[in-house]
Amino acid sequence: MPGPNPATSTTTRICPNCDGFATAAIASGTRHRDGTRALLHIDCATCHGTGTVPLRPHLTAAGVEVAA
């Protein structure tokens, strides 16, 4: 039985490179004077830190463009 809300088409999908975890905090190995670690915050190169990418359009056999 389907849920109360019908499925809708979406224009974005989760980034296949980072699985939606768009920014990673990497310890550099050095410490600040108060003892905390210095972290580098790196964004995903595929989605540029958003966690989503747009759907790619593709052509059907009839030549109609649809979202994949």
N, C-alpha and C positions, 0 to 999 in steps of 0.2 A: 504494500500500500504506500503510495507516495506521500510525502510530507505535505503540510498545509501550504507551503510556498512552491510554486512551479519553478522548474529549473530555468535559468535565464542564460542567454549567451553572454559571454564576457569578452572584453577586448584585450585582456592581459592574462598572463599565466605566470606561475612561479618560475623563477630563473633556474634553468637546468644546471648551471655551473655551481651556484652556491645554495641551492634548495631553499631559497627565501631568507637565508641568514646572510644579509648583504654586507655587513661590516664585521671584521674579526679584530679582536684585541690581542696583539702578540707582545709578549714580554721580551724586551731587548736584552735583558741580562744585567743591565745597570740599575742602580738604585738612586733615589733622591736622598737628600740629607736627612729627611725624617724617616727613612727606612723603607718607604714604599717603592715598588718597582716602576720603572719607566715603561710605559706601554705605547705601542704603535697601533693606531687605528687604521686598518686597511680596508678600502672598499672593493667590492667585487668588480673586476674589469669588464665583465659581460653586461651587467645591469647598472653599473655605476652607482652602487649603493642603494638602489631602490628595492631590490628583492623580487621584482617582476620584470618581464619582458613582453613586448607586444606580440600578439598572435601573428604568424606568418600567413599571408593569403596564398592560396594555391588554386589552380584551375582544375575544374572538373572535366569530364569527357565532353560535355556540351560547351565548354569554353567559358563557363560562368565562374567568376572569382568568388571563393568562399573562404572563411577563416578556418585555419587548421587548429 
